[in-house]
Amino acid sequence: MSAFAFFGALEIGLIYGLVALGVYLTFRVLDFPDLSVDGSFPMGAAVAATAIVSGVNPWIATGMAVLAGAATGWVTAFLAVRCGILHLLASILTMIAAFSINIRIMGRPNIALLGEETILTPFEMMGNSMYIRPLVVGVLVLISAWFVVRLLNSDFGLGLRATGVNARMVKAQGASTAFYTYFCLALSNGFVGFAGALFAQTNSFADVTSGVGTIVVGLAAVILGQTLIPGRKIWVAVVAVIVGSVLYRLAVAFALSSGMFGLQASDLNLVTAVLVAAALIAPKIKGNLKAKKVSKPVENKVVSNSGNTGKVA
């Protein structure tokens, strides 16, 4: 793998680390299967690109993208909480509607940002953009990760985590599980919209189909990261999902660039499926090996004791 391909994969991996943070909040913390990220990711890209082309400051455009993504998550929460629609179905409905909304926002299926000023433009003038861009994106991801850790370790975050574990207990304490659901989905999709805005600005385009498979990539990052870096602490889990996103992108880039097993760029979805399946199977294999190691000493002890009893008799 060339240095250009490596740093390119690192940059994309860090961007999708924001997606992994959003997926972690919904799937792990709130226990809410949210597929609307496939719509909020291109919505963030569409809003940011449209605003930048219209002359809006790139930082303001990125903030608008975050709000647009948060609004997408809020709609999913509204359908699930207020309208009583099944969580999975509510997120699918939002994702489908977002596709048409994104075309409306851009006025066409895609927008090019070539020659436009982005949030990375001032930093690219400082040196080689191949190194500068991943560094800038990495700083933004670390700030986002710090915010998530502080939030989940706060009293409010404790209530948010409790809602995902036992919503009835939270209601019994007089707290509003509906409010926690609205907040978590809005925050999660806000991170995804942020990722979409960064994706559009780093790749110089926004496309309505850029969100296809985003949820799979986010889940892959969460599962792979927490498999490789297990831990019960919040900061360990947050770091793990970001590391998982980066490792996932590096693994895909290596597999496709090296021509391993004859893979081509069109095999991206196949590589994704294999990596996710491997990440899901690995914990079970690890658990079975631990169970066997624990059971063997017990069996040996039982045999030894039975042999001693026979000698005494």
N, C-alpha and C positions, 0 to 999 in steps of 0.2 A: 504494500500500500504506500502510495506516495505521500509526502508531507502535506500537499494540498488536499488530498482526499481525507487524510487523518484529521486535520484541523477543520475541514468542512463537516465531517461527521461529528466532531466534538461540538461544533457550533449548533448543529441541528439537534444533537442530543441534549444540550443545555436548554434550548428553546422548548423542546418537548418535556424537559424537566418540570416546567411550569404546568404543562398538561398533566404530568404525573402527580404534581401537588394537588391539582383540582380533583383528579380521580381518587386520590388517597382520601381526601376530605369526604367525598360522597360514599365511596364503597367501603372504606375501612372505618372512618369515624362515625358517619351518620347511618351507615348500612342502607344506603339508598342507591339502587341500580339506575344510574343516570346515563342515558345514551345521547342526551342533547348536546354533549360536547362535540359531536360530529357536525352540529350546526353552529355552535358558538365559536368554534375555531375559525371557520371561514368568515363568520360575521365580524370578528375582530379584525381580520385581514381586510375585509371589504370596507368597513368603516374607516380604518386608518388610511388605506390607500385612497379612498374617495376624498377624505379630508385633506390629505397631503397634496393631491393633484389640484384641489380647489384653493390651495394657498394657505392652509391652516398650519400653524407651527407643529412640527412632528411630535413634540412632547404632548401638546394638547390633543393632537389626533390619536396618540396612543392612549391617553386617558379616556377619550371618547370610546375607543375600542373596548377598554376594560368595562366601561359602563354598559355598552351594548351587550357584551358577553354576560354581565351580571343580570341584565334584563331578561336574557334568554333563560337563565337558570331560574329567575323569579317566576317566569311564565310556567315552567315545568312544575315548580312548587305549588303554584296556584291551581293548576289542573289536578294535582295529586291531593292537596290538602283541602282546598275549598270545594272542588268539583267531585272529589271522591274517586277519581280515575286511578286505576292501577299504576303504581310507580313506573314500571317499565313502559307501559303503553303511553303514559303522559309524556315521558321523555322522547319516545318515538314520534309522537304527534308534533312536539316542539321542533324536533330535528327536521321533519318533513316540511313544516311551515317555514323554517329558517332558510331552506334552500331557495324558495321563491322570494323571500324578503331580501336575501343577499343580492339576487339579480336586480331587484328593484333599487337597492342602495347604490350599486355600481352602474346601473343602467345598461349593462352588458355582462356577459359571462366572466370577463377578466379585465384587469387594469394593469398597465405597465407603469413602473416607477423609475424607469431608466432616466437618469439625469435629474431626478427630484431629490431634494434635501431630506434626509432622514435623521433619526436620533443618533445614528452611527457616523454621519458625515463629519462632524467636528473631530471625532476620535481617529477616523481614518487618515486625517491629515498629519497625525502625530507619528506615523510610521507605517510599517507593512501591515496592510489590512488583514492579511491572512492570520496574523497573530493578535492584532488589536481587537477584531470583531468578537472572537470567542471570549476574550478577556472581559470586554464590556458586557456581553450577554451573561457571562458567569457572575459578574458583580450584581447585576439585576436579579438573577436567580437566587443568589445568596441572600440578598435583602428580602426577597419574597419568602424564602425558607425561614429566615429569622423571624419574620412577622407571624408565620404560621405557628412556629414553636412557641413564641410568646403568647399568642392567642390561646392555643390549646392548653397551656400551662396556667392560664388565668382562671378565675372563678367562673367567668362566662364560658370559657372553653371546657371546663369540667361539666357544666350543664349540657353543652353541645355533645360531648363524648357520652354522657349518661343517656342522652336521647337515643343514640344509636344502639346502646346496650340494653336499656330497659325503659321504653317510653312511658309505660304505666307508672313506674316509680317516679319519674319526673313530673307527671301530671299530679300524682299524689302529694308531691311537695309544693304544688301550687304554681309550678313553672309552665310556660307555654311551649309545648313541643312544636306547634305550628310555626311559631316565631323562629325557633332554632332551625327548622327545616327551610324556611324562606331564606334565612341568613346564610346557611351553609351552601345551599344550591346557588345562591347569587354570588357568594365568594368563590366557590369552585369554578363556576363558569366565567367569572371575572378573570381568574388566572388563565383560563383557557383562551379567553378573548385577548388577553395580554400576549400570550404565546402566538396567537394568530397575527397580531399586529407586528411583533418582532419578526415572524416568519416572512411576512410580506415585505418588510423593509430590508431584511438581509438578502432576500432572493429577488428583490426588485419587481415583484408582481404579486397580484392578488387574484385568485381564481376561485370560482364558486365550488369547484370539486376538490379543493385542497383539504377539506375536512373529512373526506372519505377514509375510514379506517382509523381515525384519531383515537377513538375509544379503545381499539385493540392495542395501539401503541402505548397508550396510557396504562392499560391493564398489564401489558407486558413489562413495562418499567416498574410498576408497583410490585408485581409478583416476583420478577427477577431480582430486584433490589432487596426485598425483604427475605428472599431465599438465601442470597449470598451474605447479607448483613442482618442476621436476626437480632432482635432486641425489643425489650418492653418499653424503653424510654421513648418519649416523643421525639426528641432531637435525633435519636438513632434512626427511627422510622422515616423521618423527613429526609435525612441525609441518604438513607438507603434508596428511596424512590428516585432521587435525583441521580445517584450513582447508577442505578438500574437503567435509567433512561439513556445515560451516556454510554454505558456498556452495550446496551441493546443496539444503539446506532453504530457503534464501532464494530460490533460483531456482524451486523448486516453489511456495512461498507466493506469489511474485510472479505466476507464470503462472496460478495458480488464483484469486487475489484480483482480478487486473486483468481477468479475463474474456478474456484473450488467446486468439485463435482459437476462441472459444466454449467454452473448457474449464470444466469443473465439478469439484466435489469428488470425484465418482465417477471422474474421469479420472486420479486420482493414480498408479495403476499404469502408465498409458500415458505420463504425463510421466516417470516413473521410467525406463521402458524406453528412451525417446528420449534422456534425458540420459546413461544408461549407454552406449548405442550410440554417441552422439556422443563421449563420453570415450574409448571404445575406438578409434574411427576416427581421431580427431585426431592421435595419435602417428604413425600410418601416413602420413597426409597430410603431416605435418610432415617425416617422413623422406624421402618421395618428393620434396618440394620441395628439401630439402637436397641430395639426390642429383643432381637436375637442375642445381642451381647449381654443384656441383662438376664435373659432366661437361661443362658448356658451356665453361669456360676450357680444359679439356684438349683438347676438339675444336677450338677456335679455334687453339690452339698447334700442333696436328698439321697443320691446314690451312696455317698460316703457314709452318711448317718445310718442308712439301712444296712450297709456292710458291717459297721461296728456293732449294731444291735444283734446281727446274726452271730458274731463272734462271742459276745457275752452270753447269748443263749446257749 
